[in-house]
Each structure stands twice: as C-alpha cells, then as structure tokens.
C-alpha cells in the first residue's frame, strides 16, 4: 500500500528492488567515467564484446524456459515465446558495431565472457531449466528498463564526446527504441502472469540481474585492454631500407 493506493505486482517489484538498481546500476562508476570524458573507445569495445555474449544467449534461454512451462501457465509460455522471437539475432548488432569501428569482430568475440556477462547467462539458463521460468519476468524488467532508460543517452554521448561513428552505435540506438516497448510488455506480463507466490522469484531475477550487470559495468570501467592501438600498429606500413 502506498499513499492509500494498492500497488500492482509490477509496482511491488520496482519498490522491492529499487535499492539494488541504484547501488549496482545507477550509481555505477562506469557512467560517471563516461560522463567525465575519461572513458576510452577501447572500453566501449569491451562493452560490445560482453553484451554480445549476453544477448546471444537471451533468446535461447527464453525458448528453453517456454518449453518447461506447464499448460496452466499458458500466458507465461506465450510471453516467453514472443520474447524469444523478438530477441533472436540481436547479437548481430554488436558485431555490426565492432565492424563499424573498423575492428575484427570475430577475433574480439573469440575470448571467453567476463564474470558479469557469465553471471547473467548462467542465471538465465538456471531459471529456464530449474523450474523457475517466472524469474525471467524479473530479468526482462531489469534489462529492458536499463535499455529504455540509458541506451539512447549513452549512444549520444559516445558519438558527440568520444567520436564513435553513429554506424558503430546500432545496438544502443536500436535498443533505446526496442526496450521501451519491451519494458511495457514486461510490465504487463508481470501483472498478468505473476502471482504473490511467484513474486519472490521474479524479484530475485531482477535483483540478480542488476548485480551481474553492475559487475559487467565495473569490468568495463576497469578495463585496460587495447584494440585501437593494436590495430593502428598493425596497419602501419613496413619500414623500408635504402
């Protein structure tokens, strides 16, 4: 109850996880670093690589979860199938952006994912196969909300302040739009498919997603990997001797 008005399940979900969102995402040092102009283009490459791993497995986990949902939860199954279809292939945006930066996307994504991305991927497969597919409602509410709230502004800063070509920000720019719609779909799905009994798992999915994404963002902020310098050195013409 808030101000005498009964909160729906989605509002309860937001209230229960607001501190986690603030701690792990909104107050994450990565965003202060980007806003200050002290981030690097190489760190953006790391973000694209880690995001590639995340979204590559999203549709698979959603589809797997749908296959485990019983007939008494047809609405949840339908939402999972719909989202699996909509998320399918979105990792291609990350590859396109790496190519847009003039980098070898295959070489960059050949490395194993870091702990933050690994945490999200593995938790989603756990939720999908261990009998808690409703937790993916919480996961989606977190990821789609972050995209809707942060992606568009981040793309603009990268283009204006860091000289990132617009063609290399397709993942962020497209998801600023996609995620607005998906966030509203997640809100509706939580209220239609969630129950008081399943709400703790939905909250857990949202809370753990913020935790793992917070780790991913901190990994990006702390990264000292070099991509552009290596490419520049590689492209230098060989010296000739008279």
NORVEN-V800476 format. One record per helix or strand. SS is the DSSP state (alpha for helix, beta for strand). FROM is the first residue (numbers start at 1). TO is the last residue. Records with the same first field share a line. If there is no record, write none. Layout:
SS = FROM-TO, FROM-TO
//
This chain:
beta = 2-2, 5-5
alpha = 9-26, 29-36, 41-67, 71-87, 91-100, 105-108, 115-129, 135-162, 166-168, 170-193, 199-222, 228-235
//
